[in-house]
């Protein structure tokens, strides 16, 4: 196909190699992992792909954005939580099914020798690639906040590589204590880089803590997106200065002091 | 002339597939996904005289067979487009249509003068969906008198560029609006813009868009768009129509041409996969072969309508 190619991204009609819930069949709200055979070329942790079943969906016209969890140039793995129509539709696909993918998209996490990784739930996904590709993983540690069971997030894979502290949200009443633990982790980071990915309330906690103690922190946002390529202007986030900016192109990874998450 | 080229309103296009304003950025966003020169043309994101920040978020919402949007014409302003984006587009080889957004007749004229003077701009498309600030905020696009005045203002300042007026479907008589545009000197009408709609979240009891209401687009609106193209064609057979609304396949393109459109614009489907417009431009001839269509001129407006009923006593 003719391509004026800035960086060689294109739409790939790919194939699912494996799809599975972790230790069980995939039910509502469950997390599943999906391995996709797709030649996406080079990508960096924090970047994402748009994924959809082939054709133009009726109930779910849009593709869905997912951080690349890990993989290589010919195969990627995604970690997905079935929370809505689109993700549930994907969860029903089987190994061997065709799937439409475009990417890698967006900006990746900064790589530094030492970093504190803050993950909320399925937001742990991009950190698999970050840890596995990191030149000095001994400089990394993670705080992982999640609903039980932690196993469904494949966290044991990471626990074998870096120190992971888990905090569980068994009930909504646990949230204030988790937030407090997250704030302390940011404060204790000192000069180390803080990287966060998780639900928006989690990111807001990290952001306010980072601004309070002047920590250097990057947040990976998960705004609603239609196109993923910078055209629809649906995923914009307010910036501290200047016009709203696109999460898909200028993000999804932003410095904590450059974005205003009020509308997110 | 190839079998897919089209010629209307003073403009010749290599094929009838354009991209709709607001769904294709300034074109540069899609250069990774196809060769812009394959398209009949691209209609750039709506431009205003000064930069606009657009509406608060959430701005978009997925719906059955489509989506709602209330972006609010976020754009960096006409000067940034002319300086930073237009020079990057292959405008000698594919038509670049500028889309104009303003809230007074005078501002429309100013925009037309700026864009009409640009060699790289093939045509001007006027978005009349904005609130008419000087007349108290009612939408321009729902008042034939205002449509005529805006069309006159743009046409008189656009130099030799063709002017298309993009009509709102949120009216009771689309043919009257098209007629007003033609009276004002429009070379073509583009229809339809989005249909006003709304979505609510029963769990939070809030509207799903921060703007409360938005514009519905996508395959859901195709039947409405086809109906309006047909009505305008019937009422004003000499006014070229650019058909827009839910086009997702080559067959859809041919349906609009059959109903009387001279060309079409592909919109929401660009979001559903970023190479969609390229696939449609590329696949059109094959689809024509499959359906036994020799050329588009032969197909245009050849809809077989039932014979009018003669009442008998």
HADDOCK unambig.tbl for C-alpha pairs under 7 A between the chains (distance, minus, plus):
assign (segid A and resid 2 and name CA) (segid B and resid 34 and name CA) 6.22 0.50 0.50
assign (segid A and resid 2 and name CA) (segid B and resid 35 and name CA) 5.88 0.50 0.50
assign (segid A and resid 3 and name CA) (segid B and resid 32 and name CA) 6.28 0.50 0.50
assign (segid A and resid 3 and name CA) (segid B and resid 33 and name CA) 6.69 0.50 0.50
assign (segid A and resid 3 and name CA) (segid B and resid 34 and name CA) 5.22 0.50 0.50
assign (segid A and resid 3 and name CA) (segid B and resid 35 and name CA) 5.49 0.50 0.50
assign (segid A and resid 4 and name CA) (segid B and resid 31 and name CA) 5.80 0.50 0.50
assign (segid A and resid 4 and name CA) (segid B and resid 32 and name CA) 6.20 0.50 0.50
assign (segid A and resid 4 and name CA) (segid B and resid 34 and name CA) 6.92 0.50 0.50
assign (segid A and resid 4 and name CA) (segid B and resid 35 and name CA) 5.88 0.50 0.50
assign (segid A and resid 5 and name CA) (segid B and resid 31 and name CA) 6.37 0.50 0.50
assign (segid A and resid 5 and name CA) (segid B and resid 32 and name CA) 4.67 0.50 0.50
assign (segid A and resid 6 and name CA) (segid B and resid 32 and name CA) 5.84 0.50 0.50
assign (segid A and resid 7 and name CA) (segid B and resid 32 and name CA) 6.90 0.50 0.50
assign (segid A and resid 8 and name CA) (segid B and resid 32 and name CA) 5.92 0.50 0.50
assign (segid A and resid 9 and name CA) (segid B and resid 32 and name CA) 5.50 0.50 0.50
assign (segid A and resid 9 and name CA) (segid B and resid 33 and name CA) 6.70 0.50 0.50
assign (segid A and resid 10 and name CA) (segid B and resid 32 and name CA) 6.12 0.50 0.50
assign (segid A and resid 10 and name CA) (segid B and resid 33 and name CA) 4.94 0.50 0.50
assign (segid A and resid 11 and name CA) (segid B and resid 33 and name CA) 6.88 0.50 0.50
assign (segid A and resid 11 and name CA) (segid B and resid 275 and name CA) 6.91 0.50 0.50
assign (segid A and resid 56 and name CA) (segid B and resid 272 and name CA) 6.73 0.50 0.50
assign (segid A and resid 58 and name CA) (segid B and resid 64 and name CA) 5.82 0.50 0.50
assign (segid A and resid 58 and name CA) (segid B and resid 65 and name CA) 4.37 0.50 0.50
assign (segid A and resid 59 and name CA) (segid B and resid 64 and name CA) 4.79 0.50 0.50
assign (segid A and resid 59 and name CA) (segid B and resid 65 and name CA) 5.98 0.50 0.50
assign (segid A and resid 60 and name CA) (segid B and resid 64 and name CA) 6.87 0.50 0.50
assign (segid A and resid 61 and name CA) (segid B and resid 65 and name CA) 5.95 0.50 0.50
assign (segid A and resid 61 and name CA) (segid B and resid 66 and name CA) 6.10 0.50 0.50
assign (segid A and resid 61 and name CA) (segid B and resid 272 and name CA) 6.29 0.50 0.50
assign (segid A and resid 62 and name CA) (segid B and resid 271 and name CA) 6.98 0.50 0.50
assign (segid A and resid 62 and name CA) (segid B and resid 272 and name CA) 5.25 0.50 0.50
assign (segid A and resid 63 and name CA) (segid B and resid 272 and name CA) 6.23 0.50 0.50
assign (segid A and resid 226 and name CA) (segid B and resid 271 and name CA) 5.79 0.50 0.50
assign (segid A and resid 227 and name CA) (segid B and resid 271 and name CA) 4.18 0.50 0.50
assign (segid A and resid 227 and name CA) (segid B and resid 272 and name CA) 6.51 0.50 0.50
assign (segid A and resid 229 and name CA) (segid B and resid 29 and name CA) 6.36 0.50 0.50
assign (segid A and resid 230 and name CA) (segid B and resid 29 and name CA) 6.28 0.50 0.50
assign (segid A and resid 231 and name CA) (segid B and resid 23 and name CA) 5.96 0.50 0.50
assign (segid A and resid 231 and name CA) (segid B and resid 24 and name CA) 5.41 0.50 0.50
assign (segid A and resid 231 and name CA) (segid B and resid 25 and name CA) 4.43 0.50 0.50
assign (segid A and resid 231 and name CA) (segid B and resid 29 and name CA) 6.54 0.50 0.50
assign (segid A and resid 232 and name CA) (segid B and resid 22 and name CA) 6.63 0.50 0.50
assign (segid A and resid 232 and name CA) (segid B and resid 23 and name CA) 5.78 0.50 0.50
assign (segid A and resid 233 and name CA) (segid B and resid 71 and name CA) 6.75 0.50 0.50
assign (segid A and resid 234 and name CA) (segid B and resid 59 and name CA) 5.37 0.50 0.50
assign (segid A and resid 234 and name CA) (segid B and resid 60 and name CA) 5.45 0.50 0.50
assign (segid A and resid 234 and name CA) (segid B and resid 71 and name CA) 6.68 0.50 0.50
assign (segid A and resid 243 and name CA) (segid B and resid 53 and name CA) 5.50 0.50 0.50
assign (segid A and resid 244 and name CA) (segid B and resid 53 and name CA) 6.56 0.50 0.50
assign (segid A and resid 263 and name CA) (segid B and resid 57 and name CA) 5.81 0.50 0.50
